[in-house]
Amino acid sequence: MNTTGAGTTTKPARTDTLTSLTEPIELYNEDSCSWMITDSPQDESPFPMVFEEDQKMRYVYDDYIEGGALRSGSIPKLFSRQYIGLVAQYAGVGFIDGVLPNVIYPFLQNYLNLPGSQTTTAFVLVQMPWSFKVFYGIMSDCCPIWGYRRRPYILGGWIFALVMLLILSFTPEGKPYFTNSEYRDVKPEDYTPEIIATINYDAANDGSMYIIPMMGCAFGYLLSDVCADGIVVELAQREPYEVRGNTQTVIYTTRTVFNMLAYILLGFCFNGDEYGGDFEFSLSFPMLMLIVTIVIAPIVPVTWFFLHEEKNAFCMNFNHYMHTLWDVIKTRAVYQYIAYQFFSGIFASFTYLSKNPIMRNWANVSPIQEKVGGLLSTGVYATSIWFAGNYGRSWDWRRTAAITMVCYVCLDSFVKLMTIWDIVRSPYFWLGIPILEQIPLGVIFIVSSFIIVELATEGHEGAMYGLLTTVYNLAIPFATTITRNVDSLFDLTTERIQNDTAGVRTDMTMTVLIMWSANLCSLLFLVMLPRQKEQTRAMKQLGGSSYFMGVVTVSYLMFALTWTLSTSLLSIFETTSCLVIAGGNGCDKPKSP
């Protein structure tokens, strides 16, 4: 790129067509596309201009090096001494992320007997920190510690997570809701005074003192995960076009395999009768957290000694950084993909609140069965990631997304309707067929990681990967918040589900029909998704930018984050969980019997 003056720019010649694209993308001539590479008077960044115009233009036009790699450097060898520590990060994240969300059913649902709305909220809060990835990414990109942008932050994240795990390890467990587990399957309408005397009705009030440290732990290991993501982008962009995606395939397969190990631990060591299981022996919740602490602790030295990072003491000017990041966000390629991820994600993630009560009371799933089913599901998920990552790099992304969603809804509807209407109520049926649902879910997950690496820009690796993954992570709790408010229109208390009347079956059918309709509506946004790497590249180079769309994008993401965090926090406390905005029936109404 050559510059002939302060305000004059000469662009490289462009052809009128790109024959490698599977569908045409609008191209512009010299006059009509001049606005794409310089800011018009109406298109100014909210951050001060602190660098030359030619520095900014590289975020619109990328120079692709020989072989189709996105940046220079040798092809990374992930299992070498230099980078085995990176693989270890995803092993640790996979293990701890497999434990925390999956103690919700045996501990919060079975042991403390929290209502379905609060267990759903607990799951959301444990996953909530994933919605803040972009902020960690900005911090990591901008200011190195000891000359390193990634490793010190990774260490700090793991240390904070270990502190939270120690707090959980030394928090008293308290008494269970059913002090005599023999009465767990008795319908509330059949309770006798003797049974009522054995029930600890205050057990559910203790939920928040476990949920908050679990969320804090997630915030800690999230920091480590985000900084590791920044390294992943750097390495993946060094891969040639034909093999680009191998890095994501390896690290996400590793993460999923360690999810499986977490399922094994929970299924065989956290399955006592007080947790709704069948074993006489079981670890207590504090002991389980202590074991997780011991398993995770070695990652701290591994991070420092087996993860290579070039030392760079330069601390980027924050205004400079935010200006360039703003220039990236307002490009068509980025704001369009963000819109696709967010709005399709809301519909695709729309769910229903009563999964755990149905699983326990209608499908009669024990914790060991749930963990074995989860183990098999995770194995299928890991296999689908590996297969699509190695053999699906050239698949049409739109067609893949459409096929996977339709297959998912068909399988899910068959299982749930048969269970709700008592045609087939078996734990093996409830858990067996959904294992196949992991095939389309794994495929679409790895495909999305391919797109993100194509869009990420040099110098913004952490923020861009964090932003583009945050969008979907934010859509999930936002969709759950909407679900909670929609399902609050139906009377789906745990007691009513236990009584199993025709009325509750009808209400449950309505909620799942709403869910599937919303899931299929996510396909309406496929027009925003590029079909393959070539189209993504062309959109980055020739798609232009829009100040207005940049502002709109940032605005709806901030609104979704604020709304979701506020409503989820309100729903876990007894005094505010009754609010309609938190998914309750209103604090002026009596509680359901």
Buried (B, 14 or more C-beta within 10 A) or exposed (E): EEEEEEEEBEBEEBEEEBEEBEEEBEBBEEEEBEBBBBBEEEBEBEBEEBEEBEEBBBBBBBEEEEEBBBBEEEBBEBEEEBBBBBBBBBBBBBBBBBBBBBBBBBBBBBBBBBBBBBBBBBBBBBBBBBBBBBBBBBBBBBBBBEBBBBBBBBBBBBBBBBBBBBBBBEBEBBBBBBEEBEBBEEEBEEBEEEBEEBBBEEBBBBBBEBBBBBBBBBBBBBBBBBBBBBBBBBBBBBBBBEBBBBBBBBBBBBBBBBBBBBBBBBBBBBBBBBBBBEBEEBBBBBBBBBBBBEBBBEBBEBBBEBBBBEEEEEEBEEBBBBBBBBBBBBBBBBBBBBBBBBBBBBBBBBBBBBBBBBBBBBBEBBBBBBBBBBBBBBBBBBBBBBBBBBEBBEBBBBEBBBBBBBBBBEBBBBBBBBBBBEEBBEBEBBBBBBBBBBBBBBBBBBBBBBBBBBBBBBBBBBBBBBBBBBBBBBBBBBBBBBBBBBBBEBBBBBBBBBBBEEEBBEBBBBBBBBBBEBBBBBBEBBEBBBBBBBBBBBBBBBBBBBBEBBBBBBEBBEEBBEBBBEBBBBBBBEEBBBBEBBBBBEEEEEEEE
